[in-house]
Amino acid sequence: MPKPATLDRDVLDCITRDLHAARSFDALLDTEGSYRPTIDVRNSAGLMLANAYDAAQEARGDQRRAFRRT
């Protein structure tokens, strides 16, 4: 499985639309306030999305991390 930082943005956008109401991965990252997404990590796509979200937020200096539904 690719590391989150190496996942193509188009792939992340597709996974985001499949698993979440957000229209893109960037939209998932750029939410107001303290919102953090709940992502079902019982499948590989959800796990990749949660890992990518956490890595992107860390790189941005944002404290929020995905809530992982197991």
Contact map, one row per residue, 1 for C-alpha under 8 A:
1110000000000000000000000000000000000000000000000000000000000000000000
1111011000000000000000000000000000000000000000000000000000000000000000
1111111000000000000000000000000000000000000000000000000000000000000000
0111111000000000000000000000000000000000000000011011001000000000000000
0011111000000000000000000000000000000000000000000001001100000000000000
0111111100000000000000000000000000000000000000000000000000000000000000
0111111110110000000000000000000000000000000000000001000000000000000000
0000011111110000000000000000000000000000000000000000000000000000000000
0000001111111000000000001000000000000000000000000000000000000000000000
0000000111111100000000000000000000000000000000000000000000000000000000
0000001111111110000000000000000000000000000000000000000000000000000000
0000001111111111000000011000000000000000000000001000000000000000000000
0000000011111111100000111100000000000000000000000000000000000000000000
0000000001111111110000010000000000000000000000000000000000000000000000
0000000000111111111000000000000000000000000011001000000000000000000000
0000000000011111111111111001000000000000000000001000000000000000000000
0000000000001111111111110000000000000000000000000000000000000000000000
0000000000000111111100000000000000000000000000000000000000000000000000
0000000000000011111110000000000000000010000001000000000000000000000000
0000000000000001111111000000000000000010000000000000000000000000000000
0000000000000001101111100000000000000000000000000000000000000000000000
0000000000000001100111111011000000000000000000000000000000000000000000
0000000000001001100011111011000000000000000000000000000000000000000000
0000000000011101100001111111000000000000000000000000000000000000000000
0000000010011001000001111111100000000000000000000000000000000000000000
0000000000001000000000011111110000000000000000000000000000000000000000
0000000000000000000001111111111000000000000000000000000000000000000000
0000000000000001000001111111111000001000000000000000000000000000000000
0000000000000000000000001111111000000000000000000000100110000000000000
0000000000000000000000000111111100000000000000000000000000000000000000
0000000000000000000000000011111110100000000000000000000000000000000000
0000000000000000000000000000011111100000000000000000000000000000000000
0000000000000000000000000000001111100000000000000000000000000000000000
0000000000000000000000000000000111110000000000000000000000000001000000
0000000000000000000000000000001111111000000000000000000000000001000000
0000000000000000000000000000000001111100000000000000000000000001111000
0000000000000000000000000001000000111110000000000000000000000000111000
0000000000000000000000000000000000011111000000000000000000000000011110
0000000000000000001100000000000000001111100001101100000000000000011110
0000000000000000000000000000000000000111111001100000000000000000000111
0000000000000000000000000000000000000011111111100100000000000000000111
0000000000000000000000000000000000000001111101100000000000000000000011
0000000000000000000000000000000000000001111111100000000000000000000000
0000000000000000000000000000000000000000111111110000000000000000000000
0000000000000010000000000000000000000000101111111000000000000000000000
0000000000000010001000000000000000000011111111111100000000000000000000
0000000000000000000000000000000000000011111111111110000000000000000000
0001000000000000000000000000000000000000000111111111000000000000000000
0001000000010011000000000000000000000010000011111111100000000000000000
0000000000000000000000000000000000000010100001111111110000000000010100
0001000000000000000000000000000000000000000000111111111000000000000000
0001101000000000000000000000000000000000000000011111111100000000000000
0000000000000000000000000000100000000000000000001111111110000000110000
0000000000000000000000000000000000000000000000000111111111000001110000
0001100000000000000000000000000000000000000000000011111111100000000000
0000100000000000000000000000100000000000000000000001111111110000000000
0000000000000000000000000000100000000000000000000000111111111111100000
0000000000000000000000000000000000000000000000000000011111111110000000
0000000000000000000000000000000000000000000000000000001111111100000000
0000000000000000000000000000000000000000000000000000000111111100000000
0000000000000000000000000000000000000000000000000000000011111110000000
0000000000000000000000000000000000000000000000000000000011111111000000
0000000000000000000000000000000000000000000000000000000011001111100000
0000000000000000000000000000000001110000000000000000010010000111110000
0000000000000000000000000000000000011000000000000000110010000011111000
0000000000000000000000000000000000011110000000000100110000000001111100
0000000000000000000000000000000000011110000000000000000000000000111110
0000000000000000000000000000000000000111100000000100000000000000011111
0000000000000000000000000000000000000111110000000000000000000000001111
0000000000000000000000000000000000000001110000000000000000000000000111
